Amino acid sequence: MGERVVVTGIGPVTPVGTGVDEFWTGLTSGRNGIGRIERFDPSDLPVTLSGDVRDFDPSRWMEPKEIRRTARFTHYAIASAKLAWEDAGSPEVLSERAGIVYATGIGGIEWLLNQHSTMLEKGPGRVSPFMVPALMANAAAGHIAMVFGFTGPNFCTVSACASGAHAVGEGYRMVRDGQIDVCLVGGSEAATLPRTVAAFAQMTALTKNPDPETASRPFDAERDGFVISEGACALILEPENRAKARGARIYAEVAGYGASDDAFHITAPDPKGTGAAIAIRRALEDAGEDASAVQYVNAHGTSTQLNDAGETAAIKAALGDEHAHRVAVSSTKSMTGHMLGAAGAVEAAASILTMHTSTIPPTIHYETPDADCDLDYVPNVKREADVRFAISNSFGFGGQNAVVAFRKAS
């Protein structure tokens, strides 16, 4: 069975708040983190909204030289890691027994785009020598290792919108199997740029709704696309016996992890939810639970027509139609927007805090029911409930699915 793995630290950097208290107050109060894009003028684009981490100051977390040489997704990642480590009480651990699995979907893409422009305008001799180490997907994981001096296993999961959940799951496995004593897991994304917004819009993936109060509306019949967002979240995972021995606060247990692929389409989900249902079942099997144990699902819930209907079908297929209708399901993307490679880590944190506080966050902006989405989506207002077992779903382009199961701390 291996070690029981628990979460002792959480470090959110999100459009609804930074740090555990502000983040959780934001989600449970139904705070909308969506607004007009402020980093650049979006007037010429078909989409003008995003979920930004507003008032983020990287100098609070990094030295000026480091900031200049790294991408924004790394800035968010380092902030999230430091927040989570402090929240966990800065546990003592041998450097080689501490690991990192830190995700991203797109990495430092702004460096690639900016340096491409530099080369065209000024020639190859003006391209920055820091371009490659700034844009590479594993940059955040590498910088976090240097911040903390961790010399254990360190890698980056890159599986589009499932990246963050894959990071949590893979870190959980290493701690469970006794390979390491502490694992810092999470994900970060900073891809709100004119070219990326234009590209996602051309795919018809993004909502064209200009109203931030109704733009991200998962499972609502009027949904028409997701809202691109930025941010990060880190979690600290430890064996339960180690956490208890040092008197750590335990948020929840990571109980299981399942992964699969749709093998259906490079961007569109399987409308039957077959692959997603496989990942849910695998997470339950890994946790030693059957479907009846699930009381809450933090949904992938992107606010696209295909995802939300397919995910509803997957939940029914995995849990059984009757039980699926008894389970509370909510999409926190209604508040944060879609944070791409960071989403799975952020939503894992939301699932953990749901059990820790006995409060289910709502799906805001839910007004018009959809016949294809007929579950209990906790519409608009939080709900008090003693949730003992929950799952967090993350599904990405490429058909890649990751589901993490959590059990309330005993």
N, C-alpha and C positions, 0 to 999 in steps of 0.2 A: 504493500500500500504506500510506502514511502512516508515522508514527513507531511504533517498537516501544515499548510501554508497560509499565513495570515497577512493582512494589510495593516501596516502600522503608521504609514505616512501618506499624505495626499498633497499634491501641489498643482492646483489649477491656475491657468492663465487664460482667461476666456472673455468673450464679449459680454457676459453677464456678471463678471467679477473675477478678481484675482485673490487667491488664498481661499482656504476652505470656507470660512464664515461668509465672506462676501459672495462667493460662488453659490453656496447652498441657499443663502437668503434670496439671491437672484432667481434661482430655479424654482424654489417653493413659493415665491411670491408672484411667479408668472412674469418676471421682468423680460421685456423684449430687448434683445441685444442687437437687433437689426436696424440699420440706418443708412443714409446716403453715404456713398463712398467718399471719404475725406482725403485719402492719400494722394489722389490725382483727380482731375476733372473728368467725370464719366459722361459728360453731356453728349459726346459723339457715339457712345456705346448704346446698344439696345437694352443693357441692364445697368442700373444706377445704384443698386443696393448691395450691401455686404454686411457681414458681422465682423467688426474690427475690435481689437483689444485697444480700447481708447485710453489715452493718457499713459501708455506704457513707456517707461523710461529705462532703457537698457543700462544706463550708467549706475543704476541702483544695484546691478548684479555683476557688471563687468567693467574692466578697465578700458579707457578710451581707445588704446591701441588694439585691444581685442575686438572691440566693437567695429572699428574700421575694417578689420581683416576678416570678418565673419558675416554671414547672412542673417537676415531677420529671424528665420526659423531656428537658428542656433541661439539667438538672443532669448527667444521665448523658451527654448528647451532648457537653457542654463537656469533661467529664473524658476521654471517649474521644478527642476531637480533640487535647487537650493531650498525652495519652499517645502517640498516633500521631505527632504532630509531633516530640516529643522522641525517639521511637524512630527516626525518619527522620534525625536529626541536625540538626533545625531548618534546613532548606535555605534559602539566600538566594534570594529571587525578587522581581521587581517586583510591586507590589501588583495592578496591573491584569492581570498574567499568571498570577494565582493564582485558581482557582475553587473552588466548593463545590457538591456535590450531596449533600444530607443528607436522609434519608428518615424517615418515620414512618407508621404506619398510623392511629393514633387521636389522636396529639398530646396536648395538655394537657387531657384530658377531666376530670380531677379538679377543675380550676378551673371548668369549666362546671357540674359537678354541685354543687360547694360554693357557688358564687355564685347558683345557682338556689335553693338552700335559704336563703341569706341574703336574697334578694329576697322569698321567701314569708314569712319570719319577721320581717323588719325593714323591708321596703319597698324600692322601686327606688333611693331615695337612698343606700342603704348598699351598693349593688353597686360592686365595686372598679373603678376606672378602668384597672387593669392586667389585667382579665379577658380582653379580646380579644387583646392582645399575648402573654398567657401561654398561651392555649389554641390559638392558630392553629398549623396544622401546620408552617408555615415558620419558626416562632419559633427553633427550634434552629439552623437554617441561618443566620438573620440574626444571632443572638448569636455564633456561631462566627466570622462575618465580622468582627464588631467586635473580638473577642478578638485576631485576627491581623492586622486591617487589610487584608483581602483585598477588592479592589474589582473583581475579575473576575466572570465569570458565577456566579450564585448562585441555586439553586432547590431545591425540595423535591419528591421523588417520593412520591406517595400511591397505592399500589395494593395495599392490605391486606398480605398476607403475602409478596408479591413486591416490596414497596417497596424494601427494602435492596439486593436484587440489581439492580433497575432503576437505583438510584443508582450502583452500581459500574459498570454497563454504560454509562450516559450520561456519567459522568465519563471513563471510558476513551475513549469516542468523541471527546470534546473534546480530550484530550491527543493521541490518535492523529492527529487532523486538524490539529494544530498551532495550535489556537485559544488554548491556554494552555500554560504550562510545568509547572505543578503543579496537581493537583486533590485536594482533601480530600473523600473520599466516605464514606458510611456510613449508619447508621440507629440510631434510638433509640425505645424504647417504655417506657411506665410506665402500664399500664392495669389493674393488679390492684386493683380497687375493688369494693365490695359490689354495685353495680348492674351493672357490666360482667361480673363473675363470674356473677351471676344470669342476665344476658341470654345469655351464651354457653352456660350450663347449660341454659336453656330451649330453645336450639337443638339440644340433645343433642350439642354439639360437644366438651364437656369430659368427661374421665373422672370417674366417680363413685367410683373406687377410692380408699379412704382411706389406702392403704398407700404411702408415698412410695418404697419400694423396688421396687414393681412397677407404679406408676401410668403412667409414660411408657414404653411398650414397642413402638416402631415395628416393623412387619412381623410381630409375633407374632400368632398366631391369637386370642389372648385380649385383644387391644387393644380399648379401648372409648371412646377419645377423647383429646384432647391435654390437656396441663397448661399453663395460661397462665403466662407468665413475663415478666420485665422485664430491661432492660439496654440496652447499646449497643455499637457497634464502629465505629471509623473506620479508613480506609486512606489512605495517601499514595501517589498515582500520579504518575509522572514519565516523560518520554521516557528510553529506555535510555541514549542517548548522553550526556544531561545527568547522569543518575545516576552513570554510570561516570566522567565527567569530574570530579565532585566526590568520588569515592572512596566513594560510598554503599554500604552493604550492600544487596544486591538479594535479596529473598525469592523472587520468581517473576515471570514475565511474565503480564500479562493478554492472553490470546491471541485471545479472541473473545466475542461477545455475541449472544444471540438472544432474541426476544420474540414472544409470540403471545397469542391468547385462545381459550378453549374455545367461547364462544358457545353454551353448553349450559344452565347454571343459575347463579343468582346466588351460591350458596354451595357447591353440590355439584360436585365435579370430574367431567369426562367419564370414565365407567368404562373407556372404551377408550384413554384417554390420548392422544387424537389431537392436541389443541392443544399439550399438553406436549411431545410428540414433535416437533412442528414447531419449537418453540423450541430443543430440543436440536440438531436438524439445522441450524438457522440459526446457532447458536453455533459448530458445527463448520465450517460453510462459511465463516463470518467468520474463523475461525482458519486456514483453508486445510488442514484435516485431514479424513480420513474416519473412520468409526466405529471402525476397528481401532486408532486411536491412543489411544482412551480406556482408561485403566487403573484409574481410580478415579472414583466418583460420590459426592459428598456429597449425599445425598438430602434432599428436602424432608421426607419421613418423619415425619409429624405424630403417628402413633399412632392415627389414625382408620381405621375399616374401609375407607371409600371412597377416601381419599387414597392409602393405602399400596398397595392393589391397583391403582388407576389409575396410580400412578407406576411400579409394576413393569411394567405393560403398556406405558407410554410408553417406558421404557428399552429394552425388547425391540423395540418398533417402530422406534425411532431407531437402535439399535446392531445390530439383527439378533439373533435369538434365540440363536444359537450364541455370538456374541461376548459378548452380555449376560451369559451364564452364566460367562464367564471374568473378568468385571470385578468388582473389590471395590466394594461399595456399603455405606455406613454412614450412620446417622442420628445426628448429635450431639444432636438434640432428646431422645434417650433420657436425656441427662445434663442439658442446659440447660432442658428444656421448650421451649415454643413462644414465642419472643420477638416474634411478630407482625411489625411493620414493621422491627424490628432484625434479624430472623432471617437474612435474605439476606446482610447484611454480616458477621454473626458467622460464618456458614457459609462465606462466601468466605474469611475469615481461616483457618478450619479447613482448607479445601482447600489454601490457600497453604502453611500450615505442614506439611501432610502431605508435600508435595514437598520443602520446605526441610529437613525432618528425616528424610525417608525412613521415616516412621511413620504408619500408618493408624489413626485412632481407632476404637474399637469401637462397635457398637450394643449397649448394655447392656440388661439385663432381657429378653433374647431367650431364650425357653425352648421354646415350642411352635410348630413350623413351620406355615405356612398354605399350602395348595395354590395359592392365588392369588398368593402372594409366595414365589417359588422361586429367588431369586437368592442370591448370596454376600453376606450382610449383616454380615460380620466380627463374629460374635457374641461379646459379653462381654469379649473380650481384644484389646488392640491387636495390630497386625501390622507387622513390619518389611518394607518393600518400597521399591524404587527407583521411585517413581512419576514419570514424565516428563510426563504429560498428564492433566489431571483436569477434571471439570465440576462445577459447583455448581448444583443445581436449587432454584427457589423458585416456588411456585404460590399464588395468592391468591384470596380471595373476589372475585367478579366474573369468574372464569375467567381471570384475568390471570397469565401465565406469563413468567418471566425465567430465563435460563440463562447463566451466565458460565463461560467456559473459561479454564484456566490452564496455562501451560507452565513446566516447571522451568527455573530460571535457568541460563544457559550459562556 
